[in-house]
């Protein structure tokens, strides 16, 4: 059975000593709130959730958390990495000049910046058939998840992450990335959280969203009220099955069906018997379940004197 693991990071302040007296608070007051929002989306779906907030969100804790999660993933599993905080750009720290603009995109975490190439080196460790989703609500978040495909990367000594330096590593897992804005652009943030995360939450519509990842991206775009341009990218051998599934879905949809065979004189009597015989518990659970589909009751005449009906209520999650 597939499992889902999530690492949710919210950074509303950084270490003054590591950033030359800058505390990073401006524009990131709601980043921890964003983590709460994502928890509200993922927990009902059955995810094992780990959170790192501000002072806990060190580079070692984040990279180590990702690496530990990836090491536990098997084919069919899914891992969600969410980041809310400052994002930046820096002159390339890699040896091969993979960035056309000479800049690496970064996540500004509590004690230092994590460059996109470091994240790339972790994604390359995930096995075939593993699904990865990264959501970054930060400035410069268009490509802050990867090195350019086909490039080598020798990671900074500070990470301690082994990376193949002789041949480009092949991406075996499938990664879908949502970014709050383009590289070189800004993402708006408020006390209540980031504009992008708020738009993602609105698009999710308390679990009633019924489309796939591309549909979700389009819906998020339509909800954004600022000028920022959310981004959607795929990395690795993303399959149609993954791309067309419900966002964040852990496994195949489970189905719970209840079939009733009732005989009665009139359609009105059929409906009354259905209402009386279905247990309140079943009705309540179906109504409250996310993505519940209630199929209509079909009526058919069998002879001139009696009616029969099969009613199916289906819950999908």
Buried (B, 14 or more C-beta within 10 A) or exposed (E): EBBBBBBBBBBBBBBEEBBEEBEBEEBBBBBBBBBBBBBEBBEEBEBBBBBBBBBBBBBEBBBBBBBEBBEEBEEBBBBBBBBBBBBBBEEBBBEBEBBEEEBBBBBBBBBBBBBBBBBBBBBBBBEEBBBBBBBBBBBBBBBBBBBBEEBBBBBBEEBEBEBEEEEBBEBBBBBBBBBBBBBEBBBBBEEEBBBBBBBBBBBBEEBEBEBBBBBBBBBBBEBBEEEBBBBBBBBBBBEEEBEEBBBBBBBEEEEBEBEBEBEBEEBEBBBEBBEEEBEEEEBEEBEEBBBBEEEEBEBEEEEEEEBBBEBBBBBBB
